[in-house]
Amino acid sequence: MTNPLHIAFFGECMIELSGLPLKKGFGGDTLNTALYLSRLTENTPVSVSYATGLGEDALSEQLVSAWQDEGINTSLVQRYSDKLPGLYMVETDQQGERSFMYWRDSAAVKSYFSGYELSLLEQSMKQGSVDAVYLSGISLAILSDASKERLISALSDFSQAGGLVIFDNNFRPQLWTAEQAKHWYSELLSIVDIALITEDDDQLVWGKDESIEERSQRFGCKETVIKRGCEPCKVIWQQEGNTHHAYVSAERVANVVDTCAAGDSFAAGYLAARLNGQSAEAAATLGHQLASTVIQFSGAIIPKAEMAHLTLS
């Protein structure tokens, strides 16, 4: 696999309110993966950028500053004077179950691909200043149909020019229907190089008539990782004209505190290894190691010191 140096993530990161008294944080699936990847690759040639839309308000400034502190390049963040970041509140009941309330209808990121001029990410893809682009099902779901078409068209041109497209199928039924997701996933998957597929989400969108592996081969994905929670993940990849398969066991955790960002952190571990030239099996192992660490802490982002034992061997 080609070793890309500059990977850009596109998606939504929102202000998070949680706890009693309320505490302010931030969260978002692609941002979680970008942050963990940045931590894991800080001593490697891989650099991480985050592309999103934010306002020019104090909260937006705090987000950008926090990302920069994590080594994330924020030059692809587009700012809007008349818009704000999205907001969500997390409430936890006595059994530890979490529920969410969202305020995101007019979030700045929804305007990222709607201007007359090319967005900062589109410009970077066109100029070849990024080597890989990562997005998720949520990244697509939050956009208007016109913006979805524009993003996928730009990714298609990027792919044809040799760029690497990476997709995580995160599906949120609160954002769109399974039929809508199926349509847009079909538009995107034919240009995806690495597909990170959560099995449960896949079945919600596609049903069980066709296996994930069959669908990946039908769309021509070069590499597919099927995430199955605490069960072994399955990796399918093409090498020298042959299809290879491997199951890689997850690490069992006795004390699971919070599964938030388990899949996002797995993706970061997997990509950290793959983008640095390691095998698919080694990459899945690192993904499991990071995810099993993350779920032992509350919240999506754990203290950096708790990842000190994780290395790119």
N, C-alpha and C positions, 0 to 999 in steps of 0.2 A: 504494500500500500504506500502511496505517496505520502510523505510526511508534511502536512500543511503547517505553516508557521503562524498564520493569523486566522483565528476563527471568530466570527461575529455571531452573536445570538440576537434573535429578534423576538420580542414579546412584551408582556405587560408586567410591571411590578407596581404593587399598590401599597399604600400606607395601611398597616395593620394595627388595630386597637384590640387589646386583649387583657384579661386579668382584672382583679379588683384590689386596689384601685387600678384604673385603666393604664396600661403601658403602651407606648407607641413603638412600633417596629416597622418592618417592611417584608413583603413576601411576593412570590410569583414563581411559577414552575421553571421557566427558562432562566430567570435570574438566579434561582437556587443552583441550577446546574452550572451556570457561568461562574458563580462565586466559588463553588467547590473545585471546579476545573482550574480556576486561577490559582487557588491555594496549592493544588497538587503539582502544577506545572511551573511554579515560580522560579525554579532553577533549571528550566529547560528552554529550548528555543520557541516553544508555543506561547503566543500572546492571545489574550482574550479581550474582545470588545463587546459592549452591550448596546444594542440599537432599540430605542423606544421613543415615545413622546412624553414630554413633561411640560409643566408650566414654568413660569419665571418667579414663582412664589418661594417662600422660605422652606416649605416641606420638600419641594422639588430640589432645592439646593442641598438639603440634608441628604436626600437619596443619592444624588450625584457624588457628594463628598464621601458617603459611606462606601460606595462602590469603588471609588478611587483608592480609598484606604485598603481595599482588598486586592489592589493591583489590576482592577478592570479598567480598560481604556473606555472613556465616555465620549469620545469625539463623534460617535454616531448617534448620540442623544439629540433629538430635535426638540427645540423649546418653542412654546406657544404662549404669547402674552395674555391670551384670553381664555386659557384652559388650565385645568388642575389635574394632578394624578388621581387615579381611582382610590377608593377607600373600602376597607372591609373590617368587620368586627367578628371576633371569635368568642363564643361563649362555651364553657365546659360545664356539663351537668355533674351530678354527684357520682355517676358511674364512669366519669372520665370521657364520655362521648362529647365530641366537638360539633357545634353547629355554626354556620356562617351567615352573615348578612352583608350584602354587597351594595356599594354605591359607585357604579362604574359607567353608567350610560353615556356620560359626556366626557369620559377620561381622554386626556390629550393623545394617548397612543392611537386612538381610533382615527386620527387625522393624518397618521404618518405617511400613508400612500394615497392621499386624496388631493394634494396640492398640484398646481400646474407644473411646477419644477420637480425634477427627480429628487427623491428623498436622499438623505446622506448615505443610507445603506445601498440604495440603487446606484448611486454614483460610485461607491466603493466597489461594488460588484462589476460595474461596467469598466472601471479603470483597472481591475485586477489587483486592487490593493488588499483584498481579503482572499484567503485560500479556501475557506469553508464557511458555510452558513448553517446555523442550527435554528430550527423552529419547532413548535409543537402544535397539537390540535387546538390548544387554547389560543395560540398566536393567530391562527386562522379564524377561529370562532368569533373573536372580538371585532373583526374587521367587517366593513360592508362588502357586499358581493363584488362591487367594482374594485375595491381595494384588494380583495382576494385575487381577482383576475390579474391585477397589475403586479402583485407580488409574485404569483406563480409564473407569469410571463418573464419577469426579471430573473427569477431563479432558473428558468429554462435556458435563457441566453447564457447565464452564468455557468450552468452545467455544460452546455455545448462548448464553452470556452475552456473547459477543464476544471472548473470549480467543483468542490465537494459539497453535496447537499445532505444534511443530516436531519432526520425527522423523528420526533417522539409523538406517539399517537394520543397523548392525554386527551380524554374525552370527558366533557362536562355537560350533562344533559340540561343543566340550567341555562346554558348559552345557546344551544341549538338542538335540532332533532337528529336522530340517528340517520335519517335519510339525507338531511343536509350534509352531515359529516361525511357520509359515504360518498356523496357526489364530489365534494372538494378533496377528500383523501384520494379519490380515483384520479383527479386532475393532477395531484402532486406526486403520487407514488412512482410514476413512470420516470421521474427525474431524481429520485432519492437514491443516494449511494449507501447510506447506513440508516436502517430503520430500527428504532428502539420501540418495541411493541409490548404494551402491557396486555396480557392475555384477557383479563376481565373486561377492559375497555374495548378491546377488539371485538369480543362477542356481543357487546351492547350495540356496536355499530353494524357489524357484518353478519351476526348470527353464527351458526355452526355448520352451514352447508359446505363451506370451503375452509381448509386449514390455513393458518397464517403462512406456513411455508409454501403452500400451493399458490396463495395470492401473491406473495413476495416474488416468486419465480415468474408468475404471470405478468407482473408489472416490471420485472427486470431489476429488482433491487439487488445490488452486489453483496450486501451484508445485512443480515437480519438478526436481531437479538430479541428473543421472546422472554419477557420478564414475567415471572410466575410467583411473586411474593417470596415466601420462605422456601418454596420448592426450587429445585435446580432450574436455572435458566437454560434455554436452548439457543445456541449460536449456529447460524448457517452462513457460510461465506464461500465466495468463488475464488479459486486460486489455480492459475495455470490451466484454465478451461474446465476444471473439475469442481464439483460441489462438495463441500466438507460440512460435517455436522459435529457438534460437541455439546454435551450436557455438563454444566459446571454448578456444583452444589453451593447453596447459600450457607452462610455461617449461622448456626442456631444461637439465639440470644435468650437468656433466661429471664432478663428483666427488660421487657419492652415498655418504654415510657410513652413514646409518641411516634407513630409511623409517618407523620407528616414529612414530606421530602425524601422518603425512602427511595422512590423511583427516580427522583431528580438527582439524588446523590449517586445512585448506581450508575446513571448515565454519565456523570462526571468522572467517576473512577474508570469506567470503560473507555471513555474517549481519551482520558489522560494517557492511558497505556497505549491505545491504538495510534494516537497521533504522534507518539514517540517511538513507533516502530515495533511494539511488542505484539505477541500473538493474540488471537481472539480469546483463547482460553485464559491467558494471563490477564487480559483486560477484564474479562468477566469476573475473575477472582478478585481483582482490585475493586471492581464495582461492588461486589458483595461485601468486601471488607469495609468499605466506606459506609455503605448503607446500614450494615449491622452496627456500626459505631454511632451513626446519626440517630437511629431509633432508640438509643438508650438515653437520649436527652429530650427535654421539652422544647418544642419549636422547630422551625425549619432549618435554622442556622445554628450550629453548635460552636463553642469556643474553638478557635484555631488550634490551641494547644492540645486539644483532645484528638487531633489528627496527626500528631507528631510521629506515631508509630507506622503511619502509612507512607510507603516509599515506592517510587518507580524503579523496581529492581531490574 
